[in-house]
Amino acid sequence: MLLADMGAEVIKIERPPEGDEMRHMPPYFYRGESAYFISINRNKKSVVIDLKTEAGKAIFLDLVRESDIVFNNARVGVMDRLGFDYESLKKVNPKIIFCSLSGFGKDSPYKNRPGYDLNIQAMSGVISMNGEPGRPPARLGISMGDMSGALYTAFAMVNALYYREKTGRGQEIDMALLDSLASLLTYQSQYYWVAGVIPQQIGSGHMTSVPYQAFETSDGWIVIDAHSQKHWRILCEILNAPHFADDPKYATLDARRRNKSELVEWLSAALSKRTTDEWMSILAPAEIPVSPVNTVDRALADPSLIARRMIVEYEHSLGGSLKSLGNPVRMSEHTQSYTSPPLLGQHTLEVLRDTLGYDQDRIEQLTAERVVSDVSRFNR
């Protein structure tokens, strides 16, 4: 979807008759279309092809001839069994970029396991660090196991396109969700390798920086990062405790880290005396890194997201308009535009006719044989 937002023609091949299983993900639907599916499929085209038939495979190979990238997120081995491995596709289009995103990658000892967000978060170590101390392990509220792989894959595709532009050569890209999420461990992994420290649950806090966490106000929560000496001194002044800035127990970052429990207890008591909005009006103008802990509804109404056009609206193919998150990439030579997520098979006839140049007789024959399907059939 990220590449489609930036102008790429993305053709989503779906299986008959139900298509992508995310189309049917409960519990929320817009005119019969899953909200989950809607959230990640805008700006794409949908083509329904039965790849288990020889005629369907032939259509797929015709699309490979016309394409820059073939992307699949099937389990390792599925594309090989269909005859669509990189070496086979390269014979059809020598410049093709073949990109696979699986749970663990094709040379992993776990390559035959299914890879889903929850088990990727668990295996990467992320869940072990998430949540409050002494509480059960907690999954991140967003699907970061899936999303990190998607972000790295888009990055890899763009690099492969640039490499091909320079060399004329395509290549195979082998991406893994576990690799992608584990790569985000950054300083946590380095702390372990350097000092043997295994990161534990720390809630909204930080292993090194203090104060750096969520604090309860009289009517909600705020987060404060005042670990730098500059911000620490400002915070002490605001809280009418300037002497804390030079107290040997709190004067340096390492001292604050060693005396964190006592310091956090004092800060919690002080910050609980005013509302979230009151603290925002005091701390933000003083350039303290502070933010309210927004619920999703408040986050989506934030003036910054609105000003940056991150809340967009488009006309849905089923009628009516829907809001959506925009693409965060801003480029001076590119204008963002958004189209509805495709209905199942909505673009089958268009792609066969306009992209592949099939004549009407051939299209009708393929449709009659149920090798391909278009949206009109599914809406009957």
N, C-alpha and C positions, 0 to 999 in steps of 0.2 A: 504493500500500500504506500510506503514511503516513496518508492520510486515512481509509482503511478501519480502521486501528488505532484511530483516534479516534472511530469510530462511524459513519462514512459508509457507505452502501450502495453498493458499487462493483461494477458489473456488467461483466465482461470479455467482450467479444464476440470469439469466435474463429471462424476459417474452417474449414469441413469439407474433408477428413476429419481432417487432422493437427493442427489447432489451432495455438497459438503455437509457433513453431519452437524456443523455449527449453525446451519440454517434452522435447525430444529431444537436448539439449546434452550431449555426453559430457564426461568419462569416468565420472562417478560417478552412480549411480542408487539410489533407495530404492524397492524393489518395482516397478521399471519407470518410476518418475517421476524426472526429472532433478533432481539436487541443486541445480543452478543455478536451475531454475524454482522449486523449493521455497523458495529463499532470498528471493524477491522477490514472492511471490504469495499470502501468507496473507490471511485475512479477506476475500477476494474471492469473487464468484460467477462461474461460467462458463456462458455461453450460446453455443451454436453456431448461427450464422445464415449462410446463403449470401447475401452482400450483392450478388452479381452478378445475382440474380433480382429481379424486380419485387416478388414477395411478400416477399422478404427485406428489400428497401428499405422496404416498407410497415411491417414490424415495427420496423425501426430508427426510423422516424419516430414510431411510436406510443411508443417508449421515450423519444424526445426530448420528447414532450409531457409525460411524467411525470418528467422529470429536471431537475436544477439545472445540471449541467455535462456537456458532451460533451468528452471528451479524446481526442486521437489523436496518435500519434507516427509517422505515415506521412510519406513524403517529400512535399515541397510539390507540390500539384496533384492528389494521389490523391483526397482528399475532394471536390475540385471535380469531378473526372470522375465520381464516384459521384452527384453532385447534392447533396452534403452540405456545401457551403460555408456560411459563417456567415449570409449574407443569406438563403439558402434555409431554413436551420433556424430563423432568427428569425421567418419567416412561420408556422412551425408552433408555435413557443413564443417569444413576444416577449421573455420574460425569461431565455432560455437564455444560459448562459455557454459560449462555444465556445473551447476551448483547444487549440492545436497546439504540439507540441514536435518540432522537426526539427533537423537538423545545423546549418543556417546561417540559417534564417528565410526568410520568404516574399519579402522584397525584397532578399535578398542576391544578389550576382553568382554565388554558388556554390549557389544554391537547388536546382539539379537534381542536385547531387552527393550521394551517400550520406554520411551522417555517423555514424561509429563512434568508439568511445572512443579508439582508438589515434591516428587521424588528427586528432581534436579536440585531444588532448593535444599532438600535434606542432605543429599550427597555432597554438595558443594561446601557444606559447613555453615551456610548462611543461617539456617534455622536454629542451629545450636547457639548462635549469638543473639538471636532476636527474642524480645520479650523481657519482662522484668526478672531480676534475680530471684531464684527459688520457685519460679512459676514454670509450667510446662513449656516445651519448645513451641515457638509460634512462627507460622508461615508469614512472610511479608504480605501485606494486604493487596499489593499489586502482583501481577503474574511475571515477576522479574526473571524467573527461570526461562520462561518463553521469550519475553521481550528482549533480554540481553542477547539471546541468539539471533533474534530478528534484526536488531540494530547492528551487530557485528557482521551479519550476512549482507545487509545493504551496503555497508562499508567495503566489504570484500568484493562485491559485485562492481562497484564503481571503480575500485582499484584495478580489477581485471579488465574492465572496459578501457581504462587509461593505458594499461600495459599493452592491450591489443592495438590501440591507436598508435602506439610507438613502435611495436614490433610486428604487427600483423598476425600475431598468434593468439588463439584462444587457449583455454586451460580448464582444468578441473578444480573445483573448490569443494573441500570437504570440511563442513562446519559441524560443531557439536554443541548442544545446549550446555552440557556440563563444563566443557572448556570455557565457554563464554562467561558463565556466571562465576566460575572459579577465578577467572582472570580479574574479577572485581574485588578480590580479597586484599589487594594492594598491601597497605601497611600491616594488616592483621597477619598475613603470611610472613612478612619480613620480620615482625616482632617474634614470631615463632622460630624462624630460622636463626635469628641473631641471638635471642635470649631464651629460647625454649618456652616462651609464654604461650599458653593456649587460651585464646580469647573466650570469654564467658559472656553470659547474658548481662547486659548493662542498661537495658531499657532505652531511654532516649539519650543516655550519657555517652561518654567517650572514654577510651582507655587512657588517654594522655591529657586531653584538654579539660580544664576546670576553671570557672564554671562553664558548663556546656551541657544543657539538658532542658527538659520541660519542668516548669514550675506552676503550681496551682495558684490561681488568683482567686478573688472572692466570688467570681462567677464563671470561671472557665480555666483555660490553660494558656501559657505562653512558653516559647522556647527562647533561651538566651545563650549566646556564645560570647562570653567576655573573658576568654582565656588569655588574650594578648595583654601585655602590661598597660598599654594605652586604654583599652576598654575596661580593664579591671579597675584602674584608677577612677575613670569616669563613673563607673557603677558604684564604687564606694562613696563618691561624693554625692551622687543622687540619693543614696540610701542613708545619708547623714552618718556615715561611718568612715571618714577619710583616714582614720588611723589604721584601718584594716589594710590599706594599700601598702603600708610599710611594716606591718606586723610580721616578724620572722616566720610565723606559721602560715602566712598567706602571701608574702611579698613576691615570691617567684612562682612560676608555673609548677615546678617540681614540688615546692612546698605545698601549694594548694592541692596537688594530686595526693600527697601523703596525708593531708588533713581534710580530705574531701568530705567525709561524713559530717564532721563538725561544721564545716563551711556551708554545706548544702542545708543542714538543719537551720542555720541562721538565716540564709537567703530565703528558704521556704517560708519561714515565719514572717519575714519582712514583706515578701511579695504577695502574701495571702491577704494583705490589708486593703488592696485596691482591686478594681475590676480590670479585666483584660484591656478594655478600651482606654482606661485611665493610664495604665502602664505603657501602652503603645504611644499615647500622646506625650508621655514624658521621656521614654527611652529612645524612641525612633528619632526625634529631633536631635538628640545627643549623639547620634550615630552609633549607638549600641546595636550590634546585630541581634535583632529581636523580631519575632513574628508571632501572631496568634496561631494556636493550633486549630486550624479550620476544619470543620466537617466538609464533606465533598460539595454540598450545596453552596456553602459559603465560598469555597475555593473557586467554583465555577462562576461565581458572581464577582470575583476579584477584579478591581479596576485595571490592574496591570494586564491580566489575561485578555480582558476586553479590548484594551488599548492596542495590544499586540495582535489582535485579530486571531486569537487562539480559540474563540468561540464563534463558530461559523454556522450558517444555515443554508440548506439546499433543498430543492424539490425532489421528493422521493418518487420513484417510478410507480409506486402503488397509490400515489396521490398524497397531497398535503406536503408540508415542509417539516424538516427535522433539523434540530441542532446537532452539532458534532464538534469534537475537538479538532482544531486546525493542525497544520503541519508546522513545527517550530522552526524550520529552516527558513531564513530570510536572505534572499539574494537580490542584488540590484537589477539583474538581468532576467529575473523570473517572476512572473505573477502567479500567485496561487489561485487555483480554481478547483471546485469540488463537484462531482457528479454522484448520483445515487449509487449505492451498492447494487450490483446487477441482480435482476431476477434470474432464477435458474434457467439457463439456456437462452437468455435474452439476446445474446449476440451470435448464436450459432450460425444462423443464415448469413448474417453480415460478414463474419469472418470467412466462411466457406466461399462466399461470392466475391467479396472485395479484396480480401487478403490473399486467398489461394487461387482465385480465378475459376472456381468450379462453375460449370454451366447449370442451368435450372434442372435439366433432366437428371444430371448426376446427383444434385442435391435432393431431388424428390426421391430418387432411388435409395440413397443413404438414409433418408428419413423413413421411408417405407420399411426398410430392413431394420430399423431401430438402432442403426449404428450411431446416428446423431439424433439429437432432439432439440426442439426450440421451445421458447416460452409459451407459445400458443397451445401446445399439446398439454403442458402441465397446468394450464389455467382452465382447461375445459371442465 
